Amino acid sequence: MPRRRRLAVAAAVAVMAVAAAGVAGGDGGAEFDYRKLSGIIIPGFASTQLRAWSVLDCPYSPFDFNPLDSVWLDTGKLFSAVNCWLKCMLLEPYNQTDHPECKSRPDSGLSAITELDPGYITGPLSSVWKEWVKWCVEFGIEANAIIAVPYDWRLPPSMLEERDLYFHKLKLTFETALKLRGGPSLVFAHSMGNNVFRYFLEWLKLEIAPKHYIQWLDEHIHAYFAVGAPLLGSTEAVRAALSGTTFGLPVSEGTARLMFNAFGSSLWLMPFSKYCKADNIYWKHFFEGKGGCPHRQQCDEMEYTSAYSGWPTDLVSIEVPTVRDMEAYPSVTDITDNITLNMECGKPTLLSFSAREVSDGTLFKTIEDYDPQSKALLYQLEKYYQGDPVLNPLTPWERPPIKNVFCIYGVDSKTEVGYYFAPSGKPYPDNWIITDIIYEFEGSLLSRSGNSVSGKPNNSSGDGTVSYNSLSWCKNWLGPKVNITRAPQAEHDGSDLQTSINVEHHHDQDIFPNMTRAPHVKYITYYEDAESIPGWRTAVWELDKANHRNIVRTPVLMRELWLEMWHDLHPDSKSKFVTKAFRGPLRNEDCRWDYAKARCGFPEHCEYRVWAE
């Protein structure tokens, strides 16, 4: 009989042991236990299944589309019937209506967000929240306590409400969860899901009487976990709009661009200046009514005296051609005088655009003569963003008025922050090519071509998709004094812990700790309020090398969320946040054998078993 060895841990015992270490040291007893909590998940861009709501015959293909067939994502139909598939995916760019022959709608329930294309290998795009839900099941969370709120991620914010009543339904979801479970909810939002949640909070402010707004939030939301939030937008949205981003799908960049620009939500992810704000729609609502007047954008003096709108460099540098080929550039309006005067005969002009000039439409107005899609993008920008009746989403946002806010993101990955474009000579959607890319990486700026780059590098780099300045904007939500802790992501005994207490924090200035890093060790750095508004807590977690699309599947994030929630609800908690002094295993797979010491790595929590078969 072969004998097998296995390291095992009793999950409940390990959780209690680690949590006990975390409560030695909230602000009093818990008012409710975890059995009353609900977790509400708001997925990001392209992270909800879409299903057909039409009958569509696809000639020359073995596949047709019938009601409830998977559209996003069905790689089989994408391979064999791409034209049919596009009919079910594309929206009319101006009014965001469906294709006449096919329409799709978001699926519902947890299955809509856990795995987009079961059975096919599509990488991170397919498996999204599956591991997250698995963790909840392993730790005994009831099925009715985890609620997914999928949405049609192709739509701009106002159309989510106009077509699907999404924000009304989301409000009812919170109220139903409170009635069903007896306690408030935890909100987990990833990527663009944070933009959706922000819009919901502003929409709610106009739906509820002012004196009841904060009361509603306190009763229905215990904590908000903002994961990978593009708080100042993402430069990848510019790339997707001008040249296309395939996300690993078997389509050309031109097809991806055609699809991306048909979605009104594409501009929701555009980068914008941290110095420019819109007028207060809350008071306009009461004194001027709900008209569709645009939000007047007001920029601080810093926007014009400092470079790059608070970003590391100019986001877009684009060559404007002097001679337009009518086939390649179908738009036939005249070149604006100020550009023409600066052109030499036969030589293109290189124009650069900051984040403000992207978000206010200057970029698209400038290239309108050379790009047929710019007119539709300008229309979307003016109607669905600048003219939105609730909020101009392309403006910085303040800390949400929620008692507990945790902002979590990855750092130190090579991230795109700027692009050089030139005309390709081909027709739309392939009329631009990328000639160079600017990256940020570990505090410096690099170019794909090797050319020198001018700019102001961030202290760190982003998560591979969103730049560091956009992710870390939530550091402005921290109080005037901050406690900083850096610990290894792996299980540890606290010997490699570094702390800085009561670090002064000034608004609009990054906090960067003077702490060491061991080679080949991934750390998690915690920034936590030492002083804050009474009853409020704010924390920022930076996870080394955590990729934007994979972060919701990382075990270290699952572990830290679980311990923080356990700490919050423990009746003997005495500190505001869970201690970081020790991290032991929570699950069987977390146990390991220490070969250097020839013993179990965590003998207090794991057992080394030998049995025969």
Secondary structure by P-SEA (a helix, b strand, c coil): cbbbbbbbbaaaaaaaaaaaaaacccccccccccccbbbbbbbccccbbbbbcbbbbbccccccccccccccccaaaaaccaaaaaaacccccccccccccbbbbbbbccccccccccccccccccccaaaaaaaaaaacccccccccccccccccaaaaaaccaaaaaaaaaaaaaaaaccbbbbbbbccaaaaaaaaaaaaaaaaccccaaaaaaaacccbbbbccccccccaaaaaaacccccccccccaaaaaaaaaacccccccbbbbcccccccaaaaaaaccccccccbbbbccccccccccccccccbbbbbbcccccccccccccccaaaaaaccccbbbbbbbcaaaaaaaaaaaaacccccaaaaaaaaaacccccccccccccccccccccbbbbbbcccccccccbbbbbccccccccccccbbbbbccccccccccccccccccccccccccccccccccccccccbbbbbbbbccccccccccccccccccccbbbbbbccccccbbbbbbbbbccccccbbbbbbbbcccccccccccaaaaaaaaaaaaaaacccccccccccccccccccccccccccccccccccccccccccc
